[in-house]
Structures are given as structure tokens and as C-alpha cells.
Amino acid sequence: MIGRLNHVAIAVPDLEAATKTYRDVLGATVSAPQDEPDHGVTVVFVELDNTKIELLFPLGEGSPIAGFLDKNKSGGIHHVCYEVEDILAARDKLVEEGARILGSGEPKIGAHKKPVLFLHPKDFNGTLVELEQV
């Protein structure tokens, strides 16, 4: 069902410093910051040959990333994102298998302007999983 790894998301307490580290120290190509109000984050994408790193910074008071950073002051891996061909078919199969979909269960439009869903970390070895339709 899952396809290639789309990205690994890292929550960061200082988006400018993290961007500089990936760009200047590691020599990666990074995007400009992009606000995603529906998800409560500002994102920067680090482009790699085989995938992306998504740097996440809180946007607004209710940001889920703010809560994550309260518990993890230095930041850290927040989630992994896998590609799926059909997000609704993937959702239905996962629910049938007993996995929990976070939120309403309906896909939202993610930072890549494609439908996404998040899966409960307790169902996936403590890892928050995002699915993105390609």
C-alpha cells in the first residue's frame, strides 16, 4: 500500500538557524519558509536526491508543533510521510485493519498541495505517520 518515503519531518525551535544549518553547513538546497495555517506550521523543505526533510516551526498559538517543542526543547523527528496512490482506499484499508486515523478521518490538503492523513502513533510503533496521495 505505501510507496516511497516522501519526507521526514523535524520540529525545530529556531527555523532560521535550522535552515542555515542545512543550507550552509550541509550544503543542501532549501526552500523559502511556507506558512500552512490549516496545519499550524511554517515549513521549509530541504531537497535531497532521494527524498525531502521538512523542517516544522509553530505557526499560531494552537500549533501542534508548539506542544511537541514544549516536550522536546531541542526539537526532533516529528513524523515520517509515505506516498500512497489513493488516499481514500488507503484510509479505508487501514481502518479495516484497526488503525486509527487522526482528526476527522477526512484528508486535508498538505504543504505539497496534495491530500494527506495522519495515523495514530500508538498504532505504528510510536511513530506519527503521514500519508500523502501522489
N, C-alpha and C positions, 0 to 999 in steps of 0.2 A: 504494500500500500504506500509506504513512504518512499520518496525519491531521494534526490541528493540533498546534502546539507546546504541550506540556503545561507544561514548565518549563525554565529554565536553572539549573543547579546551580553554586554558587560555594562553594569551600572557603575557610573563614575561620580565622585563627589565634586570634581572640577573638570568640566567639559573642555575648556580651553587647554588646560595642562595635558589632559589625556590625548587630545587631538595633536598637540605639539609633539608628544612622545611618539605617537605612531607615525607622524609625518617626518619629524626632524631626526629622531633617534633611530627608528626602524626603517625609514625611507619609504613608507607606504604612501599611496595616493589616498587622500581623504576628501570627503565631500564637505560642502558647507553645512552648517547646522540647519536642521529642518524641524520646525515645531509640528507636533502631532497632538493637537488639543483633545481629540477623541480618546487618546490613549494616555494623556497626561505626561507626555515626554517630549524632550528635544532630542533628536538623534543626529549622529554623524556616522556615515558609513566609511569603513576602511576597506578599500578594494584589494582583494588578493586574487591570485591567478585561479584558485580553485573554490573560493567562497568569499564571504564578507565577514567582517567584525562590525557589529552595531554597537556604538557607544551610546548609552542611555543616560540622560540627565533629567531630573524632575522638572516638570512644567506645571505650575499651579500648586495650590495648597493640597488638593486631593490626590496628588500623583502617587501611584503605587510604588514608584521608584524612590520617593522620599521615605516611605516606610521601610523599604529594603535597605536604604543607606543608613537609616537610624539604627538598624541591627548590624550593619556591615560598614563601619565608618570609612574604610579604605576602598569600598566598592567590591566588585566581584562578579563572577558569572551569574547572570540573571536567568537566562533561558537559552535553549537551542531551538532553531527553526528548521523544519524539514519541509520539503516541497511535496505536494500531492497534486494529482491530475484533476480530481473532482472533490472539492472540499465537503460538499453535502453528502456524497457517498462515503467519504472517509469518516465524517461525523457519525453517520448512521451505523456504520460497521463498528466504530469504537464504542458507541452507546450499547449496541447489541452485545459487545464483548464485556461490558461492565465498566468501561472507562467513563470518567466524569469530565464533562465539558464545562469550562468556567464561563460565568456570565449567563446570558440568556440562552446560549446554545446556538444562536444565530451568528453567522460570520459578520465581522466588521471589516472595513477597509483599512489595511495596514499602511505602513510607511512606504511600501513599494507600490501603493495604489492597487493592491490585489486583495481578495478576501482572505481573512485569517481567522483562526480559532486558537484558543489556548486550552491545554489539557491539564488537569489537576496533577500537581507534582507528586502527591501521595500514590498515584496510580503508575508513576513512571520513575521509580527508584529515587524519589526526592528531587527530580529534575522537572522544572516547568518546561513544557513542550509547546511550541507554537507550530501550527500547520499553516502553510501558505499555498493557495492554489496557483499553479503556473499555467 
